[in-house]
Amino acid sequence: MNYEHISTESVEGFEIRFSVAPEDTDPRGCFDHEFADEIVQKINDGVYDWFIARVSVYRDGVELAAEHLGGCCYEQATDFLECPYYDDMKTEALRAARAAVAKLSEGLA
């Protein structure tokens, strides 16, 4: 899958990248409220972005961990950076990256 890089930030020496890819899942049936038809229409018209979010963690150019979330619908993909899902994905990916570094370091001591 081809992801489009949106943003990068640094945390504790790790590089965190946020990327998106087009969501292949049909949005019909994904929304369970009175505005569902309107949302689907806006996705189809290109007013809303419909994507898979990817938060990956790197150190020295090596990917150590990644989290994915599909079915994301925002006016712009960059709006995802302000939602709690991004924070949760970043926290989980950082946890996994720290664990990977610790495991790799075990054999070096």
DABEL-V290675 format. One line per field, one symbol per residue. phi: phi as a letter, one per 40 degrees, with the letter a starting at -180 (. if undefined). A space follows every 10 residues. Layout:
phi=???
//
This chain:
phi=.cbccbabab afgcbbbbbb bdccccccgc bbaccdcccd cccccgcbcb abcbbbbbbf gbcbaabbac gcbadbdccd ccbcccdccc dcccdccccc cccccdccc
//
